């Protein structure tokens, strides 16, 4: 879909404010109000491909509920336009895309993808993959539908041909399916693809969807016009015919007298067909609930260190505690209690040994069983199956329901190779089917996230095998869906109040407190604490960080904190603490090996700063922006945001500087100390 008018930059901001009558056809607001719509988010990000700043628009659906999973509809603009085309224009394709997204409660996402002459070249492809990953960080994403008109329809086909694992449905409006054959816009395409067909043939070939009909196993809809001379329909007609040989979820709306556009009615038919035929993992879940209505319900979660409460999740809760929060959210009328019976290092055999004491003694109505990560290193699959079978039989003998859980997805290591773990997961699924026991497939959910959003998935892990609190929230959501048949997002659940519970109790008891605090925040924090809590007696050990890399600080945390057993640890994870590596290479591309190294070391600084099991002392993090506001450079901005994500994932309190806050570090810390957090 070629833009009919190139909107000047000087009027683009005005369009953002007044586009609201074109945003959704339901007529939510009158044009004369001319106010920005809070559901529209113009988002910038630093491209991993080349370090440039790129943009996309997100439009939230009416009655958007952040506590629920949501599907995504991508709308890719035409040649000569940008991210605002599908958001603001009133032409049939644009209105249909917006209306379909709104009617189905979907996020409506329109990226620049290297506007204005993209054609899904390598840079645009990398940006789309990154946007998909970023959306998984910010929302609980179910389905992803990609659509577009003209160049955008072509781009939707090209992206799917290259990365079908990311896509659940495709709508192509007047696009082409063969870039080797297509002759239009040759100079622009050559610029986007890095050369002419004769120079970079493979780049053109892999983006020619017609050559890969087997990749289109998801629902697909095409519109085309027989008199379209700008983007001739022949390749799309051939692709549609090939796809229809593989499966029936393919719709072709070809108008012999049509040109290079699709009217509203045909566009809506295409969108509704794909949305009706495509089903995400949330919708595949059975709606059967194991929780009886309006009666007390007690659950025991039996498992290993991933089930139990340890430093990986902040030392106060894990997925069983989050499961209780999730079930109380989706089944608000019930008195639901979840008991954590997870112990580090345990196997299904250990679960049998302590079944009476740790599980059956509570007379539960439901028991979840989660073993395998340790079993795979000590027991054969046959022994593992036998042990699980005994657990299920004995629990059912006490009239309790059972849910089996596969282990979470892990990083491949010599001790726990992923392929071997897959075999043990298959064993769990097979046993569940044989014994008619529901299975919560945590491994498959994690693998799906890893494939679709690898960076997001990596940020859910505390180490190679243990999820952090963000990972545990996702596990609790999966288990809640298996148990209740309902969905929920726990992402907004912050750390448990009250703040500094151990420290405040010691001070109230008249005891001195031992504080281990990183420079340069140590002195100002202690001063603020004494001001906020008069009479506090502090023994400060300053943890010098100047000139040290994050890897050095990780080693110091390992050797120092737990042996010291302080009452309070105050950390500051400096974004510049990377003496051993650079944030970007000479080409301007981000060094993602360095970022992964930073994530690993920063996570372990927090891990080693906590006691092994239940939290025995307080640990908080002060964002470096509090004492030294981060620069506006791309690398600093990325690292600053990454620090916030990591602290949130560790379930620790973060003292931070909000945007536009020009107050001193002392004022920010004092305000935090004097503000109570809600208890959850």
C-alpha positions in Angstrom: 0.0 0.0 0.0 1.8 3.1 -1.2 1.2 6.2 0.8 -1.0 8.7 -1.0 0.6 11.6 0.9 4.0 12.0 2.6 3.1 13.6 5.9 5.7 16.4 6.7 7.4 16.1 10.0 6.0 19.4 11.2 2.5 18.1 11.0 3.1 14.6 12.3 2.9 15.7 16.0 -0.4 17.4 15.2 -1.7 14.1 13.7 -0.8 12.3 16.8 -3.1 14.6 18.8 -6.0 14.7 16.4 -5.9 11.2 14.9 -8.4 9.9 17.4 -11.4 9.8 15.0 -9.4 7.5 12.8 -8.0 5.4 15.6 -11.0 3.2 15.9 -14.3 3.5 14.0 -16.3 3.1 17.2 -16.1 6.9 17.6 -14.7 6.9 21.1 -13.8 10.6 21.0 -14.7 13.5 18.9 -12.0 15.0 16.6 -12.6 18.5 17.9 -11.3 17.5 21.4 -7.8 17.3 19.8 -6.1 15.7 22.8 -3.5 13.0 22.9 -5.0 9.5 23.4 -3.5 7.7 26.4 -3.9 4.4 24.6 -1.3 5.4 22.0 2.3 4.9 22.9 5.0 6.1 20.4 7.9 3.9 21.5 11.6 4.3 20.8 14.3 1.6 21.1 17.9 1.2 20.3 18.4 -1.3 17.5 20.5 -4.3 18.3 21.3 -4.5 14.6 23.3 -1.3 14.3 22.7 0.8 17.5 20.4 3.3 15.7 17.2 4.6 17.4 14.1 3.1 15.8 10.4 3.6 16.6 7.0 1.8 16.7 3.5 2.7 17.8 1.5 0.6 20.2 -2.3 1.2 20.5 -3.9 -0.4 23.5 -7.3 -1.9 22.9 -10.4 -0.5 24.6 -10.8 -1.7 28.2 -7.2 -3.0 28.1 -6.5 -5.1 31.2 -2.8 -5.4 32.0 -3.5 -8.3 34.3 -4.6 -10.4 31.3 -2.6 -11.9 28.4 -3.1 -10.1 25.1 -2.6 -10.9 21.4 -0.8 -8.6 19.0 -1.7 -7.4 15.5 1.2 -5.9 13.6 0.3 -3.5 10.7 3.2 -2.9 8.3 3.0 0.3 6.3 3.5 0.7 2.6 6.3 2.1 0.5 6.9 5.8 1.2 5.0 5.9 4.5 5.9 5.2 8.1 4.5 3.9 11.4 1.6 6.3 11.4 0.0 5.2 8.2 -2.1 2.4 9.7 -2.7 4.4 12.9 -4.1 7.6 11.2 -5.3 7.0 7.7 -8.9 6.4 6.9 -8.5 4.1 3.8 -10.2 0.8 4.0 -7.2 -1.4 4.8 -6.1 0.8 7.7 -9.6 1.1 9.2 -10.1 -2.6 8.9 -6.9 -3.4 10.7 -7.7 -1.0 13.5 -11.3 -2.2 13.9 -10.2 -5.9 13.9 -7.6 -5.3 16.6 -10.1 -3.3 18.7 -12.9 -5.9 18.3 -10.6 -8.7 19.4 -9.0 -6.8 22.3 -5.5 -6.9 20.6 -2.5 -4.7 20.8 -2.3 -2.8 17.6 1.4 -2.3 16.7 2.7 -0.3 13.8 6.5 -0.2 13.4 8.6 2.0 11.1 10.7 -1.1 10.2 13.2 1.2 8.5 10.7 3.5 6.9 10.1 4.6 4.3 11.4 2.0 1.8 11.9 -1.1 3.9 10.7 -4.2 2.0 11.7 -6.2 5.1 15.4 -5.9 4.4 18.0 -7.3 6.9 17.8 -4.2 9.2 14.0 -4.2 9.2 13.9 -8.0 9.9 16.2 -7.5 12.9 14.1 -4.7 14.2 10.9 -6.7 13.9 12.5 -9.6 15.8 13.6 -7.2 18.5 10.2 -5.5 18.7 8.5 -8.9 19.2 11.0 -9.7 22.0 10.3 -6.3 23.6 6.6 -6.8 23.5 7.0 -10.0 25.4 8.9 -8.1 28.0 6.2 -5.5 28.4 3.1 -7.7 28.0 1.9 -11.3 28.4 1.7 -11.9 24.6 -0.5 -14.8 23.3 -0.9 -14.7 19.5 1.1 -12.6 17.0 -0.6 -11.7 13.7 1.4 -9.9 11.1 -0.3 -7.9 8.4 0.3 -5.1 5.9 -0.6 -3.5 2.6 1.5 -3.4 -0.6 5.1 -3.2 0.6 3.7 -4.0 4.1 1.9 -7.1 2.8 5.1 -8.2 1.1 7.0 -7.6 4.3 4.5 -9.7 6.3 5.1 -12.6 3.9 8.8 -12.2 3.9 9.1 -12.1 7.7 6.9 -15.2 8.0 8.9 -17.1 5.4 12.1 -16.4 7.3 10.7 -16.7 10.9 7.5 -18.8 10.9 8.2 -19.7 14.5 7.3 -16.1 15.5 4.0 -15.8 13.7 0.5 -17.2 14.3 -1.3 -15.7 11.4 -0.7 -13.5 8.3 -2.8 -11.0 6.4 -1.3 -9.9 3.1 -3.2 -7.0 1.3 -2.0 -6.5 -2.3 1.6 -7.6 -1.8 4.0 -9.7 -3.7 5.4 -13.2 -2.8 8.4 -13.3 -5.0 11.2 -10.7 -4.6 13.3 -12.4 -7.2 10.6 -11.9 -9.8 9.3 -8.4 -8.7 10.7 -5.5 -10.7 9.1 -2.5 -9.0 11.0 0.0 -6.7 14.2 -1.7 -7.7 16.5 1.1 -6.4 14.8 1.3 -3.0 14.8 -2.4 -2.6 18.4 -2.7 -3.5 19.2 -0.1 -0.9 17.3 -2.0 1.7 18.6 -5.4 0.7 22.3 -4.3 0.4 22.5 -4.7 -3.3 20.8 -5.7 -6.6 19.5 -9.2 -7.2 22.6 -10.2 -9.1 24.7 -9.0 -6.1 22.7 -10.3 -3.1 20.5 -13.0 -4.6 20.2 -14.9 -1.4 18.8 -11.9 0.4 16.0 -11.7 -2.2 15.5 -15.4 -2.3 14.8 -16.0 1.4 12.3 -13.1 1.3 10.4 -14.7 -1.5 7.5 -16.4 0.3 6.4 -18.2 -2.8 9.4 -20.4 -2.6 8.6 -21.6 0.9 4.8 -22.5 1.1 5.6 -25.2 3.7 6.5 -22.4 6.1 3.0 -21.1 6.1 1.3 -23.6 8.4 -0.5 -20.8 10.2 -3.8 -19.2 8.9 -3.1 -16.9 6.0 -5.4 -14.5 4.1 -4.6 -12.7 0.8 -6.3 -9.9 -1.1 -5.3 -9.1 -4.6 -6.5 -7.2 -7.7 -6.3 -8.5 -11.2 -5.6 -5.1 -12.6 -2.9 -4.2 -10.1 0.1 -3.1 -12.1 2.1 -1.6 -9.2 2.4 -5.0 -7.4 1.1 -7.7 -9.8 -0.7 -10.5 -8.0 0.6 -13.6 -9.9 3.1 -14.7 -7.2 0.5 -14.3 -4.5 -2.0 -16.4 -6.5 0.5 -19.1 -6.9 1.5 -19.0 -3.2 -2.1 -19.2 -2.1 -2.7 -22.2 -4.3 0.4 -24.0 -2.8 -0.6 -23.2 0.7 -4.1 -24.5 0.2 -2.6 -27.9 -0.8 -1.0 -28.1 2.7 -4.0 -26.9 4.8 -7.4 -25.3 4.5 -6.8 -22.2 6.7 -5.9 -20.1 3.7 -8.3 -17.4 2.2 -7.8 -15.8 -1.1 -9.9 -12.7 -2.0 -9.0 -12.0 -5.6 -10.9 -9.3 -7.5 -10.4 -9.7 -11.2 -11.3 -6.0 -11.8 -9.5 -4.8 -8.7 -6.5 -2.5 -8.5 -3.8 -1.8 -6.0 -6.0 -1.5 -2.9 -8.5 -3.5 -0.9 -11.8 -2.1 0.2 -12.9 -2.1 3.9 -15.2 -5.1 3.5 -12.6 -7.4 1.9 -10.0 -6.3 4.4 -12.3 -7.1 7.3 -13.0 -10.5 5.8 -9.3 -11.2 5.6 -8.6 -10.1 9.2 -11.6 -12.0 10.6 -10.7 -15.2 8.8 -7.2 -15.2 10.2 -8.3 -14.2 13.7 -11.0 -16.9 13.8 -8.6 -19.6 12.6 -5.6 -18.7 14.6 -5.4 -19.9 18.2 -2.7 -19.0 20.8 -1.5 -21.2 23.6 -3.8 -19.3 26.1 -6.9 -20.1 24.0 -5.8 -23.7 23.6 -6.0 -24.2 27.4 -9.0 -26.2 28.6 -11.5 -24.0 30.5 -12.1 -26.8 33.0 -11.4 -25.7 36.6 -10.1 -27.9 39.3 -11.2 -25.4 42.0 -14.7 -25.8 43.4 -16.8 -22.7 43.7 -17.3 -20.9 47.0 -15.4 -23.4 49.3 -12.0 -23.4 51.0 -9.3 -24.9 48.8 -5.8 -26.0 49.9 -3.0 -26.8 47.5 0.5 -28.2 48.3 3.3 -27.6 45.8 5.8 -30.5 46.0 9.2 -30.0 44.3 12.8 -29.1 44.4 14.7 -25.8 44.6 12.7 -24.3 41.8 9.6 -24.8 43.9 11.1 -23.8 47.3 11.9 -20.2 48.4 15.6 -19.4 47.9 17.8 -16.5 46.9 17.0 -16.8 43.2 13.6 -15.2 43.8 14.6 -12.8 46.6 14.2 -15.2 49.5 10.5 -14.4 50.4 8.4 -16.2 47.8 8.4 -18.4 44.7 5.9 -19.7 42.2 3.7 -21.4 44.9 3.2 -18.1 46.7 2.5 -16.4 43.4 0.1 -19.1 42.5 -1.9 -18.3 45.6 -2.0 -14.6 44.5 -3.0 -15.6 41.0 -5.8 -18.0 42.1 -7.2 -15.4 44.5 -7.3 -13.0 41.6 -9.2 -15.2 39.2 -11.3 -17.0 41.8 -11.9 -14.1 44.2 -14.7 -15.8 46.2 -12.7 -18.7 47.4 -10.5 -19.1 50.5 -7.4 -20.5 48.6 -4.2 -21.4 50.5 -1.1 -22.7 48.7 1.6 -24.4 50.8 5.2 -24.5 49.5 6.8 -28.0 49.9 9.9 -27.4 47.8 13.4 -28.4 49.0 16.7 -27.7 47.2 18.4 -30.7 45.6 15.4 -33.0 46.0 14.1 -35.6 43.5 10.8 -37.5 43.1 12.3 -40.2 45.4 12.9 -37.5 48.1 9.3 -36.4 47.6 8.1 -40.0 48.3 10.2 -40.1 51.5 8.6 -36.9 52.9 5.2 -37.1 51.3 3.3 -37.8 54.6 5.0 -35.1 56.6 5.2 -32.3 54.0 2.1 -32.9 51.9 -0.5 -35.3 53.1 -0.4 -34.0 56.7 -2.0 -30.8 55.4 -5.0 -32.7 53.9 -4.8 -30.9 50.6 -7.5 -30.9 47.9 -4.8 -30.6 45.2 -1.1 -31.4 45.0 1.2 -30.2 42.3 4.3 -32.2 41.6 7.4 -30.6 40.0 10.6 -32.7 39.8 13.0 -33.6 37.1 16.0 -31.2 37.1 17.7 -33.3 39.8 16.2 -36.6 38.8 17.8 -36.4 35.3 21.3 -36.3 37.0 20.7 -39.3 39.3 17.9 -41.6 38.1 17.0 -43.3 34.8 13.8 -42.3 33.1 12.2 -45.6 34.1 13.1 -45.0 37.8 11.8 -41.4 37.5 8.5 -42.6 35.9 8.1 -45.2 38.7 8.7 -42.6 41.4 6.2 -40.1 39.9 3.6 -42.9 39.5 4.0 -43.8 43.2 3.5 -40.2 44.2 0.4 -39.8 42.1 -1.1 -43.1 43.4 -0.5 -42.3 47.0 -1.8 -38.8 46.8 -5.0 -39.9 45.0 -5.4 -42.6 47.7 -6.0 -39.7 50.0 -8.7 -38.3 47.7 -6.6 -35.4 46.5 -6.3 -34.2 43.0 -2.9 -34.1 41.3 -1.3 -31.9 38.7 2.1 -32.9 37.2 4.5 -30.2 36.1 7.3 -30.4 33.6 10.5 -28.5 34.7 11.2 -25.0 33.5 13.2 -24.5 30.3 17.0 -24.1 31.1 20.2 -23.0 29.5 22.0 -26.0 28.0 24.8 -27.2 30.3 26.9 -30.4 30.5 25.2 -31.5 33.7 21.7 -30.8 32.4 21.7 -31.0 28.6 18.4 -29.6 27.1 17.9 -32.7 24.9 18.0 -35.0 28.0 15.6 -32.7 29.9 13.2 -33.0 26.9 13.2 -36.7 27.3 12.3 -36.4 31.0 9.5 -33.9 30.1 8.2 -36.4 27.6 8.1 -39.0 30.4 6.0 -36.6 32.5 3.6 -35.9 29.7 3.2 -39.6 28.9 2.6 -40.5 32.5 0.0 -37.7 32.8 -1.9 -39.1 29.8 -1.7 -42.7 31.0 -2.9 -41.8 34.5 -5.4 -39.1 33.4 -3.5 -36.5 35.3 -3.4 -32.9 34.1 0.0 -31.7 33.1 1.2 -28.1 33.4 3.8 -27.9 30.7 6.2 -25.3 32.1 9.0 -26.5 29.8 7.0 -25.9 26.6 5.9 -22.5 27.8 9.5 -21.6 28.5 10.7 -22.9 25.2 8.1 -21.0 23.3 9.2 -17.8 25.0 12.8 -18.6 24.4 12.2 -19.1 20.7 10.0 -16.0 20.3 11.7 -13.7 22.7 15.2 -15.0 23.6 16.3 -11.9 25.5 13.1 -11.7 27.5 13.5 -15.4 28.3 17.1 -14.9 29.4 16.0 -12.2 31.8 13.6 -14.6 33.5 16.6 -16.7 34.7 18.7 -16.2 37.8 21.3 -18.7 36.6 21.5 -21.6 34.0 18.6 -23.6 35.6 16.8 -21.5 38.2 14.2 -18.9 37.2 14.2 -15.5 39.0 11.0 -14.0 40.3 9.9 -12.9 36.8 10.3 -16.5 35.7 8.4 -17.7 38.8 5.5 -15.3 38.0 5.2 -16.8 34.5 5.3 -20.3 36.0 2.6 -19.4 38.5 0.5 -18.0 35.6 0.8 -21.3 33.7 -0.1 -23.3 36.7 -3.0 -21.0 37.5 -4.3 -21.6 34.0 -4.0 -25.4 34.3 -5.8 -25.4 37.7 -8.5 -22.8 37.1 -8.8 -22.6 33.3 -8.4 -18.8 33.6 -5.6 -16.4 32.7 -3.8 -13.7 34.7 -0.6 -11.7 34.5 1.4 -11.2 37.7 3.9 -8.8 36.2 2.6 -5.8 38.2 3.2 -7.5 41.5 6.1 -5.8 43.1 8.2 -6.8 46.2 6.5 -7.6 49.5 6.3 -4.8 52.0 7.1 -3.6 54.6 10.5 -2.2 53.5 13.5 -3.0 55.6 11.6 -5.4 57.8 14.7 -6.9 59.5 16.5 -3.6 59.9 13.5 -1.8 61.4 12.9 -4.6 63.9 16.5 -4.5 65.1 16.3 -0.8 65.5 13.0 -1.0 67.3 14.6 -3.6 69.7 17.4 -1.1 70.4 20.1 -3.2 68.6 22.8 -1.8 66.4 22.6 -2.7 62.7 25.4 -3.9 60.5 25.2 -2.3 57.0 27.3 -3.4 54.0 26.8 -0.6 51.4 28.4 0.0 48.1 30.1 3.3 47.3 29.2 5.9 46.3 25.8 5.6 48.0 26.9 4.3 51.4 27.4 7.6 53.2 24.3 9.3 52.0 22.1 6.2 52.6 23.3 5.9 56.2 22.7 9.6 56.8 19.2 9.3 55.4 18.5 6.2 57.5 19.5 7.9 60.7 17.3 10.9 59.8 14.3 8.7 58.9 14.7 6.5 62.0 16.1 8.6 64.9 18.1 6.5 67.4 19.4 4.0 64.8 22.9 2.8 65.6 24.8 1.9 62.5 28.0 -0.1 62.0 28.9 0.7 58.3 31.2 -1.4 56.1 31.7 0.5 52.9 32.0 -1.7 49.8 34.3 0.1 47.4 33.3 -0.2 43.8 35.4 2.5 42.1 37.2 1.1 39.0 35.9 -2.4 39.5 34.2 -4.4 36.8 30.8 -6.0 37.4 32.6 -9.4 37.3 35.0 -8.3 40.1 32.0 -7.1 42.2 30.4 -10.5 41.6 33.4 -12.3 43.0 33.5 -10.0 46.0 29.9 -10.5 46.7 30.4 -14.3 46.7 33.3 -14.2 49.1 32.1 -11.4 51.4 28.4 -11.1 52.0 27.2 -14.4 53.4 30.2 -14.8 55.6 29.6 -11.4 57.0 25.9 -11.9 57.6 25.0 -8.2 57.7 21.6 -6.9 58.7 21.3 -4.8 55.5 23.0 -4.8 52.1 22.8 -1.7 50.0 23.7 -2.3 46.3 24.2 0.0 43.4 24.6 -1.7 40.0 26.6 0.7 38.0 26.0 0.6 34.2 29.5 1.6 33.5 31.0 -1.2 35.6 32.2 -3.1 32.6 35.9 -2.6 32.5 36.5 -5.9 30.8 34.2 -5.3 27.8 32.7 -2.5 25.7 29.0 -1.9 25.2 29.3 -1.7 21.4 31.8 -2.8 18.8 33.4 -0.6 16.2 30.5 -1.0 13.8 28.1 0.5 16.2 26.3 -2.8 16.8 25.7 -3.7 20.4 27.9 -6.4 21.9 25.3 -8.7 23.2 27.8 -11.2 24.5 28.9 -8.4 26.8 25.3 -7.7 27.8 24.7 -11.3 28.6 27.8 -11.3 30.7 26.6 -8.2 32.5 23.2 -9.8 33.2 24.9 -12.9 34.6 27.3 -11.0 36.9 24.6 -8.4 38.0 22.2 -11.3 38.9 24.9 -13.0 40.9 25.8 -9.9 42.8 22.2 -9.8 44.0 22.1 -13.6 44.5 25.2 -13.6 46.7 24.0 -10.6 48.6 21.0 -12.7 49.9 21.0 -15.6 52.3 20.7 -19.0 50.8 17.1 -19.8 51.8 14.5 -17.6 53.4 15.6 -14.0 53.6 17.7 -13.5 56.8 18.6 -9.9 56.2 17.5 -7.0 54.1 18.8 -6.2 50.6 17.9 -3.2 48.6 19.3 -1.6 45.4 19.8 2.1 44.6 19.7 2.9 40.9 22.9 4.8 39.8 20.6 7.5 38.4 19.9 8.5 42.0 23.4 9.7 42.6 24.6 10.3 39.0 21.8 10.7 36.5 22.4 8.5 33.5 23.5 10.2 30.2 21.1 10.2 27.3 23.4 7.9 25.2 22.0 4.7 23.9 24.2 2.4 25.8 23.6 4.1 29.1 19.9 4.2 28.6 19.8 0.5 27.7 21.9 -0.4 30.8 19.8 1.8 33.0 16.7 0.1 31.9 18.3 -3.3 32.2 19.2 -2.6 35.8 15.6 -1.8 36.6 14.5 -5.1 34.9 17.0 -7.2 36.8 16.1 -5.7 40.2 12.4 -6.2 39.5 13.2 -9.8 38.5 15.0 -10.4 41.8 12.0 -9.2 43.7 14.0 -6.6 45.6 13.2 -3.0 46.4 14.7 -0.4 44.1 15.3 3.3 45.0 15.1 5.1 41.7 15.0 8.5 40.1 11.8 9.0 38.1 11.8 11.0 34.8 12.0 14.7 35.4 12.9 14.4 39.1 15.7 16.9 39.7 15.9 16.5 43.5 19.1 15.5 45.3 20.0 11.9 46.1 19.4 12.6 49.8 15.8 13.8 49.1 15.0 10.8 46.9 16.3 8.3 49.5 14.5 10.0 52.4 11.2 10.0 50.5 11.6 6.2 49.8 12.4 5.5 53.5 9.4 7.4 54.6 6.9 5.9 52.2 5.4 2.6 53.1 4.8 -0.1 50.4 1.6 -2.1 50.5 1.8 -5.6 51.9 1.0 -8.3 49.3 
